Amino acid sequence: MPGRFYLILPLILAALGATHAPAGDETDSSADSEPVPAAQPSEPKPRTLKASDPRRVARASATPPITPAAASPSKAPAAKGSPPNAAAPKVALPADPRHAEAALTALGAEVEWVQTPDGRQLRMARWNGGDDGLEQLQNLPGLLWLDLEGTTVTDAGMAKVGLLTQLQGLKLGNTRITDKGLRYLRTLRSLEGLSLAGTKISDAGLESLKSLLQLRTLNLSETAVGDDGLPALKVHRHLDELQLNGTKITDAGLAEFKTLVRLRTLQLNATDITDEGLAHLRKTPQIEKLWLGDTGVTDAGLVHLRVLPRLKHLFLNGTEITDAAVEELANLRALTWLDLSHTEFGDDGMAQLATFVRLEMLILDGTQVSNEGANQLVSLVNLGFLGLAETDIDDTALSAIARLRQLEVLNLDNTPVTDAGVTLLGDLPKLHSLRLHGTKVTDAYAKAIARAVPTLDLVR
């Protein structure tokens, strides 16, 4: 089993001898990622989409990795030999739609059948060029998702995308579109997922989205959207996920969310939200996942979260919270993921946190937690992900961590743990990812483990 490298520890220690070599370069034994199968125009074999795991986030940025909505397919990799922003070559598309996929591939596009987490099969296209050639997508039957993210597509290209009225998903993040281009999207009335992150859209542009009444996920992160644009979202009664990381919204803007009765996921990282704004969330008791990283939230504001009985995932990294925060969160019985990284949280808070036995993910990177606080972890028997990077814990704490039998991912970057401490983790049956960068673990020891347990994702 991946975690049971204790079975080969005698061999490792024998190979190393009495002394260890000095630390060397970083070792990463992670397995190759799953290859993406080639597209199959006839009798397609769908690829199962795997949502990215937000538990890998150590410190929230404006746009952290998060779990997409069930209907959102993963982004396809860039085509080899095709520059991401190269203009599409002029290729005559054959009249027979069965050959449309091959012709689009010649244009630099990638087409594949994918399967969503909820079991649906759909055809997805990833475009790698600019505006030229986008009209050819009309010849591809069954196209439901289109990924234009990071390309040089402009407002002119949106006029062509607007003709693809069957689309259910559209990624336009980090393209060159503006509010003007959004007008062409009014015809996409079947659209369920839309990403506009990192574009030049503003409040005015959101008026063009009012006709998209089937929207379930909307990403407006890193745009100029602010409070004035939020009233335009009131019509989106099916909206389940809203990402507003790094936008201009303030406390006042949160009052507009009370009409979004199906909103489950709300991301507000790196905004000017404060304790006062959290009071508005009392009117959205259905919220299940909430990102508040790098905001002005303090312990006092967390009292407003008590009325969110369904809250499962809470990210408070980079805020001004302290040990007192745990007392305010005690009523959140459904909480399974908690990120307190880069806060003043410490050992006193850990004593209270020990009662949160439902926790499956806990990120304490860059906190004041020491060996004393880490000893409280033994009661969190359901932990699968634990982050303790940049803390003062050492080998003493690892004896407590070694009792977390469900642990799969452990981050100990930039802590003073040593070879002896890591040896204590050898009996963790599910451990498959271990980060030891910047520790006192020797290069020889890390490499020996990597060779003996190739399935362990070891980063040093």
Secondary structure as a PSIPRED ss2 file (coil, helix, strand):
# PSIPRED VFORMAT (PSIPRED V4.0)

   1 M C   1.000  0.000  0.000
   2 P C   1.000  0.000  0.000
   3 G C   1.000  0.000  0.000
   4 R C   1.000  0.000  0.000
   5 F H   0.000  1.000  0.000
   6 Y H   0.000  1.000  0.000
   7 L H   0.000  1.000  0.000
   8 I H   0.000  1.000  0.000
   9 L H   0.000  1.000  0.000
  10 P H   0.000  1.000  0.000
  11 L H   0.000  1.000  0.000
  12 I H   0.000  1.000  0.000
  13 L H   0.000  1.000  0.000
  14 A H   0.000  1.000  0.000
  15 A H   0.000  1.000  0.000
  16 L H   0.000  1.000  0.000
  17 G C   1.000  0.000  0.000
  18 A C   1.000  0.000  0.000
  19 T C   1.000  0.000  0.000
  20 H C   1.000  0.000  0.000
  21 A C   1.000  0.000  0.000
  22 P C   1.000  0.000  0.000
  23 A C   1.000  0.000  0.000
  24 G C   1.000  0.000  0.000
  25 D C   1.000  0.000  0.000
  26 E C   1.000  0.000  0.000
  27 T C   1.000  0.000  0.000
  28 D E   0.000  0.000  1.000
  29 S C   1.000  0.000  0.000
  30 S C   1.000  0.000  0.000
  31 A C   1.000  0.000  0.000
  32 D C   1.000  0.000  0.000
  33 S C   1.000  0.000  0.000
  34 E C   1.000  0.000  0.000
  35 P C   1.000  0.000  0.000
  36 V C   1.000  0.000  0.000
  37 P C   1.000  0.000  0.000
  38 A C   1.000  0.000  0.000
  39 A C   1.000  0.000  0.000
  40 Q C   1.000  0.000  0.000
  41 P C   1.000  0.000  0.000
  42 S C   1.000  0.000  0.000
  43 E C   1.000  0.000  0.000
  44 P C   1.000  0.000  0.000
  45 K C   1.000  0.000  0.000
  46 P C   1.000  0.000  0.000
  47 R E   0.000  0.000  1.000
  48 T E   0.000  0.000  1.000
  49 L C   1.000  0.000  0.000
  50 K C   1.000  0.000  0.000
  51 A C   1.000  0.000  0.000
  52 S C   1.000  0.000  0.000
  53 D C   1.000  0.000  0.000
  54 P H   0.000  1.000  0.000
  55 R H   0.000  1.000  0.000
  56 R H   0.000  1.000  0.000
  57 V C   1.000  0.000  0.000
  58 A C   1.000  0.000  0.000
  59 R C   1.000  0.000  0.000
  60 A C   1.000  0.000  0.000
  61 S C   1.000  0.000  0.000
  62 A C   1.000  0.000  0.000
  63 T C   1.000  0.000  0.000
  64 P C   1.000  0.000  0.000
  65 P C   1.000  0.000  0.000
  66 I C   1.000  0.000  0.000
  67 T C   1.000  0.000  0.000
  68 P C   1.000  0.000  0.000
  69 A C   1.000  0.000  0.000
  70 A C   1.000  0.000  0.000
  71 A C   1.000  0.000  0.000
  72 S C   1.000  0.000  0.000
  73 P C   1.000  0.000  0.000
  74 S C   1.000  0.000  0.000
  75 K C   1.000  0.000  0.000
  76 A C   1.000  0.000  0.000
  77 P C   1.000  0.000  0.000
  78 A C   1.000  0.000  0.000
  79 A C   1.000  0.000  0.000
  80 K C   1.000  0.000  0.000
  81 G C   1.000  0.000  0.000
  82 S C   1.000  0.000  0.000
  83 P C   1.000  0.000  0.000
  84 P C   1.000  0.000  0.000
  85 N C   1.000  0.000  0.000
  86 A C   1.000  0.000  0.000
  87 A C   1.000  0.000  0.000
  88 A C   1.000  0.000  0.000
  89 P C   1.000  0.000  0.000
  90 K C   1.000  0.000  0.000
  91 V C   1.000  0.000  0.000
  92 A C   1.000  0.000  0.000
  93 L C   1.000  0.000  0.000
  94 P C   1.000  0.000  0.000
  95 A C   1.000  0.000  0.000
  96 D C   1.000  0.000  0.000
  97 P H   0.000  1.000  0.000
  98 R H   0.000  1.000  0.000
  99 H H   0.000  1.000  0.000
 100 A H   0.000  1.000  0.000
 101 E H   0.000  1.000  0.000
 102 A H   0.000  1.000  0.000
 103 A H   0.000  1.000  0.000
 104 L H   0.000  1.000  0.000
 105 T H   0.000  1.000  0.000
 106 A H   0.000  1.000  0.000
 107 L C   1.000  0.000  0.000
 108 G C   1.000  0.000  0.000
 109 A C   1.000  0.000  0.000
 110 E E   0.000  0.000  1.000
 111 V E   0.000  0.000  1.000
 112 E E   0.000  0.000  1.000
 113 W E   0.000  0.000  1.000
 114 V E   0.000  0.000  1.000
 115 Q E   0.000  0.000  1.000
 116 T C   1.000  0.000  0.000
 117 P C   1.000  0.000  0.000
 118 D C   1.000  0.000  0.000
 119 G C   1.000  0.000  0.000
 120 R C   1.000  0.000  0.000
 121 Q E   0.000  0.000  1.000
 122 L E   0.000  0.000  1.000
 123 R E   0.000  0.000  1.000
 124 M E   0.000  0.000  1.000
 125 A E   0.000  0.000  1.000
 126 R E   0.000  0.000  1.000
 127 W C   1.000  0.000  0.000
 128 N C   1.000  0.000  0.000
 129 G C   1.000  0.000  0.000
 130 G C   1.000  0.000  0.000
 131 D C   1.000  0.000  0.000
 132 D C   1.000  0.000  0.000
 133 G C   1.000  0.000  0.000
 134 L H   0.000  1.000  0.000
 135 E H   0.000  1.000  0.000
 136 Q H   0.000  1.000  0.000
 137 L H   0.000  1.000  0.000
 138 Q H   0.000  1.000  0.000
 139 N H   0.000  1.000  0.000
 140 L C   1.000  0.000  0.000
 141 P C   1.000  0.000  0.000
 142 G C   1.000  0.000  0.000
 143 L E   0.000  0.000  1.000
 144 L E   0.000  0.000  1.000
 145 W E   0.000  0.000  1.000
 146 L E   0.000  0.000  1.000
 147 D E   0.000  0.000  1.000
 148 L C   1.000  0.000  0.000
 149 E C   1.000  0.000  0.000
 150 G C   1.000  0.000  0.000
 151 T C   1.000  0.000  0.000
 152 T C   1.000  0.000  0.000
 153 V C   1.000  0.000  0.000
 154 T C   1.000  0.000  0.000
 155 D H   0.000  1.000  0.000
 156 A H   0.000  1.000  0.000
 157 G H   0.000  1.000  0.000
 158 M H   0.000  1.000  0.000
 159 A H   0.000  1.000  0.000
 160 K H   0.000  1.000  0.000
 161 V H   0.000  1.000  0.000
 162 G C   1.000  0.000  0.000
 163 L C   1.000  0.000  0.000
 164 L C   1.000  0.000  0.000
 165 T C   1.000  0.000  0.000
 166 Q C   1.000  0.000  0.000
 167 L C   1.000  0.000  0.000
 168 Q C   1.000  0.000  0.000
 169 G E   0.000  0.000  1.000
 170 L E   0.000  0.000  1.000
 171 K E   0.000  0.000  1.000
 172 L C   1.000  0.000  0.000
 173 G C   1.000  0.000  0.000
 174 N C   1.000  0.000  0.000
 175 T C   1.000  0.000  0.000
 176 R C   1.000  0.000  0.000
 177 I C   1.000  0.000  0.000
 178 T C   1.000  0.000  0.000
 179 D H   0.000  1.000  0.000
 180 K H   0.000  1.000  0.000
 181 G H   0.000  1.000  0.000
 182 L H   0.000  1.000  0.000
 183 R H   0.000  1.000  0.000
 184 Y H   0.000  1.000  0.000
 185 L H   0.000  1.000  0.000
 186 R H   0.000  1.000  0.000
 187 T H   0.000  1.000  0.000
 188 L C   1.000  0.000  0.000
 189 R C   1.000  0.000  0.000
 190 S C   1.000  0.000  0.000
 191 L C   1.000  0.000  0.000
 192 E C   1.000  0.000  0.000
 193 G E   0.000  0.000  1.000
 194 L E   0.000  0.000  1.000
 195 S E   0.000  0.000  1.000
 196 L C   1.000  0.000  0.000
 197 A C   1.000  0.000  0.000
 198 G C   1.000  0.000  0.000
 199 T C   1.000  0.000  0.000
 200 K C   1.000  0.000  0.000
 201 I C   1.000  0.000  0.000
 202 S C   1.000  0.000  0.000
 203 D H   0.000  1.000  0.000
 204 A H   0.000  1.000  0.000
 205 G H   0.000  1.000  0.000
 206 L H   0.000  1.000  0.000
 207 E H   0.000  1.000  0.000
 208 S H   0.000  1.000  0.000
 209 L H   0.000  1.000  0.000
 210 K C   1.000  0.000  0.000
 211 S C   1.000  0.000  0.000
 212 L C   1.000  0.000  0.000
 213 L C   1.000  0.000  0.000
 214 Q C   1.000  0.000  0.000
 215 L C   1.000  0.000  0.000
 216 R C   1.000  0.000  0.000
 217 T E   0.000  0.000  1.000
 218 L E   0.000  0.000  1.000
 219 N E   0.000  0.000  1.000
 220 L C   1.000  0.000  0.000
 221 S C   1.000  0.000  0.000
 222 E C   1.000  0.000  0.000
 223 T C   1.000  0.000  0.000
 224 A C   1.000  0.000  0.000
 225 V C   1.000  0.000  0.000
 226 G C   1.000  0.000  0.000
 227 D H   0.000  1.000  0.000
 228 D H   0.000  1.000  0.000
 229 G H   0.000  1.000  0.000
 230 L H   0.000  1.000  0.000
 231 P H   0.000  1.000  0.000
 232 A H   0.000  1.000  0.000
 233 L H   0.000  1.000  0.000
 234 K H   0.000  1.000  0.000
 235 V H   0.000  1.000  0.000
 236 H C   1.000  0.000  0.000
 237 R C   1.000  0.000  0.000
 238 H C   1.000  0.000  0.000
 239 L C   1.000  0.000  0.000
 240 D C   1.000  0.000  0.000
 241 E E   0.000  0.000  1.000
 242 L E   0.000  0.000  1.000
 243 Q E   0.000  0.000  1.000
 244 L C   1.000  0.000  0.000
 245 N C   1.000  0.000  0.000
 246 G C   1.000  0.000  0.000
 247 T C   1.000  0.000  0.000
 248 K C   1.000  0.000  0.000
 249 I C   1.000  0.000  0.000
 250 T C   1.000  0.000  0.000
 251 D H   0.000  1.000  0.000
 252 A H   0.000  1.000  0.000
 253 G H   0.000  1.000  0.000
 254 L H   0.000  1.000  0.000
 255 A H   0.000  1.000  0.000
 256 E H   0.000  1.000  0.000
 257 F H   0.000  1.000  0.000
 258 K H   0.000  1.000  0.000
 259 T H   0.000  1.000  0.000
 260 L C   1.000  0.000  0.000
 261 V C   1.000  0.000  0.000
 262 R C   1.000  0.000  0.000
 263 L C   1.000  0.000  0.000
 264 R C   1.000  0.000  0.000
 265 T E   0.000  0.000  1.000
 266 L E   0.000  0.000  1.000
 267 Q E   0.000  0.000  1.000
 268 L C   1.000  0.000  0.000
 269 N C   1.000  0.000  0.000
 270 A C   1.000  0.000  0.000
 271 T C   1.000  0.000  0.000
 272 D C   1.000  0.000  0.000
 273 I C   1.000  0.000  0.000
 274 T E   0.000  0.000  1.000
 275 D H   0.000  1.000  0.000
 276 E H   0.000  1.000  0.000
 277 G H   0.000  1.000  0.000
 278 L H   0.000  1.000  0.000
 279 A H   0.000  1.000  0.000
 280 H H   0.000  1.000  0.000
 281 L H   0.000  1.000  0.000
 282 R H   0.000  1.000  0.000
 283 K H   0.000  1.000  0.000
 284 T C   1.000  0.000  0.000
 285 P C   1.000  0.000  0.000
 286 Q C   1.000  0.000  0.000
 287 I C   1.000  0.000  0.000
 288 E C   1.000  0.000  0.000
 289 K E   0.000  0.000  1.000
 290 L E   0.000  0.000  1.000
 291 W E   0.000  0.000  1.000
 292 L C   1.000  0.000  0.000
 293 G C   1.000  0.000  0.000
 294 D C   1.000  0.000  0.000
 295 T C   1.000  0.000  0.000
 296 G E   0.000  0.000  1.000
 297 V C   1.000  0.000  0.000
 298 T C   1.000  0.000  0.000
 299 D H   0.000  1.000  0.000
 300 A H   0.000  1.000  0.000
 301 G H   0.000  1.000  0.000
 302 L H   0.000  1.000  0.000
 303 V H   0.000  1.000  0.000
 304 H H   0.000  1.000  0.000
 305 L H   0.000  1.000  0.000
 306 R H   0.000  1.000  0.000
 307 V H   0.000  1.000  0.000
 308 L C   1.000  0.000  0.000
 309 P C   1.000  0.000  0.000
 310 R C   1.000  0.000  0.000
 311 L C   1.000  0.000  0.000
 312 K C   1.000  0.000  0.000
 313 H E   0.000  0.000  1.000
 314 L E   0.000  0.000  1.000
 315 F E   0.000  0.000  1.000
 316 L C   1.000  0.000  0.000
 317 N C   1.000  0.000  0.000
 318 G C   1.000  0.000  0.000
 319 T C   1.000  0.000  0.000
 320 E C   1.000  0.000  0.000
 321 I C   1.000  0.000  0.000
 322 T C   1.000  0.000  0.000
 323 D C   1.000  0.000  0.000
 324 A C   1.000  0.000  0.000
 325 A H   0.000  1.000  0.000
 326 V H   0.000  1.000  0.000
 327 E H   0.000  1.000  0.000
 328 E H   0.000  1.000  0.000
 329 L H   0.000  1.000  0.000
 330 A C   1.000  0.000  0.000
 331 N C   1.000  0.000  0.000
 332 L C   1.000  0.000  0.000
 333 R C   1.000  0.000  0.000
 334 A C   1.000  0.000  0.000
 335 L C   1.000  0.000  0.000
 336 T C   1.000  0.000  0.000
 337 W E   0.000  0.000  1.000
 338 L E   0.000  0.000  1.000
 339 D E   0.000  0.000  1.000
 340 L C   1.000  0.000  0.000
 341 S C   1.000  0.000  0.000
 342 H C   1.000  0.000  0.000
 343 T C   1.000  0.000  0.000
 344 E C   1.000  0.000  0.000
 345 F C   1.000  0.000  0.000
 346 G C   1.000  0.000  0.000
 347 D H   0.000  1.000  0.000
 348 D H   0.000  1.000  0.000
 349 G H   0.000  1.000  0.000
 350 M H   0.000  1.000  0.000
 351 A H   0.000  1.000  0.000
 352 Q H   0.000  1.000  0.000
 353 L H   0.000  1.000  0.000
 354 A C   1.000  0.000  0.000
 355 T C   1.000  0.000  0.000
 356 F C   1.000  0.000  0.000
 357 V C   1.000  0.000  0.000
 358 R C   1.000  0.000  0.000
 359 L C   1.000  0.000  0.000
 360 E C   1.000  0.000  0.000
 361 M E   0.000  0.000  1.000
 362 L E   0.000  0.000  1.000
 363 I E   0.000  0.000  1.000
 364 L C   1.000  0.000  0.000
 365 D C   1.000  0.000  0.000
 366 G C   1.000  0.000  0.000
 367 T C   1.000  0.000  0.000
 368 Q C   1.000  0.000  0.000
 369 V C   1.000  0.000  0.000
 370 S C   1.000  0.000  0.000
 371 N H   0.000  1.000  0.000
 372 E H   0.000  1.000  0.000
 373 G H   0.000  1.000  0.000
 374 A H   0.000  1.000  0.000
 375 N H   0.000  1.000  0.000
 376 Q H   0.000  1.000  0.000
 377 L H   0.000  1.000  0.000
 378 V H   0.000  1.000  0.000
 379 S H   0.000  1.000  0.000
 380 L C   1.000  0.000  0.000
 381 V C   1.000  0.000  0.000
 382 N C   1.000  0.000  0.000
 383 L C   1.000  0.000  0.000
 384 G C   1.000  0.000  0.000
 385 F E   0.000  0.000  1.000
 386 L E   0.000  0.000  1.000
 387 G E   0.000  0.000  1.000
 388 L C   1.000  0.000  0.000
 389 A C   1.000  0.000  0.000
 390 E C   1.000  0.000  0.000
 391 T C   1.000  0.000  0.000
 392 D C   1.000  0.000  0.000
 393 I C   1.000  0.000  0.000
 394 D C   1.000  0.000  0.000
 395 D H   0.000  1.000  0.000
 396 T H   0.000  1.000  0.000
 397 A H   0.000  1.000  0.000
 398 L H   0.000  1.000  0.000
 399 S H   0.000  1.000  0.000
 400 A H   0.000  1.000  0.000
 401 I H   0.000  1.000  0.000
 402 A C   1.000  0.000  0.000
 403 R C   1.000  0.000  0.000
 404 L C   1.000  0.000  0.000
 405 R C   1.000  0.000  0.000
 406 Q C   1.000  0.000  0.000
 407 L C   1.000  0.000  0.000
 408 E C   1.000  0.000  0.000
 409 V E   0.000  0.000  1.000
 410 L E   0.000  0.000  1.000
 411 N E   0.000  0.000  1.000
 412 L C   1.000  0.000  0.000
 413 D C   1.000  0.000  0.000
 414 N C   1.000  0.000  0.000
 415 T C   1.000  0.000  0.000
 416 P C   1.000  0.000  0.000
 417 V C   1.000  0.000  0.000
 418 T C   1.000  0.000  0.000
 419 D H   0.000  1.000  0.000
 420 A H   0.000  1.000  0.000
 421 G H   0.000  1.000  0.000
 422 V H   0.000  1.000  0.000
 423 T H   0.000  1.000  0.000
 424 L H   0.000  1.000  0.000
 425 L H   0.000  1.000  0.000
 426 G H   0.000  1.000  0.000
 427 D H   0.000  1.000  0.000
 428 L C   1.000  0.000  0.000
 429 P C   1.000  0.000  0.000
 430 K C   1.000  0.000  0.000
 431 L C   1.000  0.000  0.000
 432 H C   1.000  0.000  0.000
 433 S E   0.000  0.000  1.000
 434 L E   0.000  0.000  1.000
 435 R E   0.000  0.000  1.000
 436 L C   1.000  0.000  0.000
 437 H C   1.000  0.000  0.000
 438 G C   1.000  0.000  0.000
 439 T C   1.000  0.000  0.000
 440 K C   1.000  0.000  0.000
 441 V C   1.000  0.000  0.000
 442 T C   1.000  0.000  0.000
 443 D H   0.000  1.000  0.000
 444 A H   0.000  1.000  0.000
 445 Y H   0.000  1.000  0.000
 446 A H   0.000  1.000  0.000
 447 K H   0.000  1.000  0.000
 448 A H   0.000  1.000  0.000
 449 I H   0.000  1.000  0.000
 450 A H   0.000  1.000  0.000
 451 R H   0.000  1.000  0.000
 452 A H   0.000  1.000  0.000
 453 V C   1.000  0.000  0.000
 454 P C   1.000  0.000  0.000
 455 T C   1.000  0.000  0.000
 456 L C   1.000  0.000  0.000
 457 D E   0.000  0.000  1.000
 458 L E   0.000  0.000  1.000
 459 V E   0.000  0.000  1.000
 460 R C   1.000  0.000  0.000
